[in-house]
Amino acid sequence: ISPPPHPGSRPQDCSLPQPLEPAFSDPVHSEDFPQRVRREKVCLEGVAVDGFWLHGTVRVLNVAFRKEVTVRHTLDEWRSYSDTAAAYIPQSGTELGTDRFAFQLALPPYLEGRGLQLAVRYRAGHGEYWDNNRGYNYRLCPPPQRRTSPPPDDSWVHFV
């Protein structure tokens, strides 16, 4: 049992952290998305943040029966990273000869101003293909800090 707070102490901030926001538009909405999947064999469709979870889908070209889709992500500018397997979405094949995969990543509660970067790896047949947002990685960033107090008063009135 912890002692009660000191009468003059400030209450702890128990508010939930702000979720990450994608710093990119969902690729599935771009005009060249079908051509990009055919050309690059793999493309992130999009992501959504739900509390402490990042959900996403990936579209791959059906180049072989056996497929492995992995999302590689980092919280420290690639000094370290983790790989998370994506799962095949049944009956997701299309007339374009593609399949869809879904993934979810657990997000840490506090990132201290840092964001998350990710890239998608697709292994099929004897090939390995990557989608890293055309070399920029997919980035999710904390929202800009919002001012919680009024701006400082720069007038000379308080000196009178």
N, C-alpha and C positions, 0 to 999 in steps of 0.2 A: 504494500500500500504506500503510495507516495504522499508526501505532505501536501496540504492545500497550498495554492499559490500565495505568494506574498501580496498583501492588499494593494501595493503600488505597482505590481508587475503587470505587463501587458499580456493579454491572452494570446495563445499560440495561433498562428495562421493555419487553420485546418482546411482551407479551401483546396479543391483539386487543382492540379496544374493544368495549364492550357494545352490542348492537344496539338500535335504537329500538323502543319499545313503543307500540302504538296507545293513545291516551287515549280511545277510543270503542269501543263494541261494533259488530261488523259489522252494518250495516243490514239485510242480507238475512235476518237472524234475527229481525227485529222483526215483530210481528203485522201491522202496517199496511204492510209493504213493497210488496205489489202495488198497493194504493191509492195509495201515495206515488209509485210510478212512473207510474201513470195521471194523477195530479194534476200532478206536477212535470215529467213527461216524461223525467227522467234521475235516476238514483240510484246512488251507489257501492254495490256489493254487499259488498265487503270487501277487506282487504289482508293480506299476510303478508310478514314480513321474513325474508330468507334471506341471511345474511352482509352483504355490501355492496349488496344489491338489495332493492328494495321491489316486490313483485308485487301487482297488484290487478285487479279486474274491475268493470265498470260495466254497468248495465242501462238501456236506453233504450226509450222508446215508439216504435213504428214509425210516424212521422208522414210520412215521405217516403222515397223510394228512396235518394237520396244523403244520407249522414250523415257528420259529422265529430265525433269525440269527442277532447277534449284534456284533459289533467290539468295544471293550473297549480299550481306548487309554489314554496315559498320556504323559505330557511334563515335569513332575517334579518328576520322580522316584516314582510314585504312591502316592504322598501326596494328589493329587487330580486326578480325571479321568473323562472322558466323555464316554458315550455310543452312538454309531451311528448305526442305523438300516441298514441292508443290504437288497437289493431288489431281489426278485426271478427273474431269467432269464428265460423267457418262452421257452418252448421246449428244455430245457437243460438236461432233464432226459436222462440217458444212460442205456444200457443193464446191467450195474453194479448195477442198482437200486439206483442211486444217482441223486441229483439236484445241480444246481449251483446258487449262489447268488453273487451280485456285490455291492460294496460300494465305496464311495468317502469321503475323509476327507479334510477339508480345513486346510492348513498349515499356521501357523503364518509367517509373513515376516522375522522376525529375532528371532533366537532361542538362541543367545548368547552362542554358543558352546554346547548347550544341544541338545539332540536328542528326538526322539519319540519312545515309546514302545507300543506294542499292543498285544492283545490276542483276540480270537474269541469264542463267546458263541453261542451254538445251543440248542434251546429248542424245543422238539417235544414229543408228547404223554405226558407221565408222567416223562420224563427224561430231564436232563440238562447235556450237554457235552461241554468240553472246549478244545481248541487247543491253548496252550501257548508255542509252539515250544519246547515241551518236557521239560518244566520247566524253560526255558531261556528267554521267551517272544521274540517276533519278534521286533528287534531293527532297527531303521533307524537313521543314524548319519550324522552330517555335514561332508563334505569332509575335509581332512587335509588341514590346511592353507598352501598356496603356498607363497614362499618368493617373494616379489615384488621388493626388492632392492638387489643389489649384496651382496655377503657375505662380512663380514668385512675383511679388509686387516690386517693380523697379522704380516706383515713384519716390519722391523725397518727402512725402507726407509724413512718414513714420519718424522723421527726424525733427519735426516741428513740435 
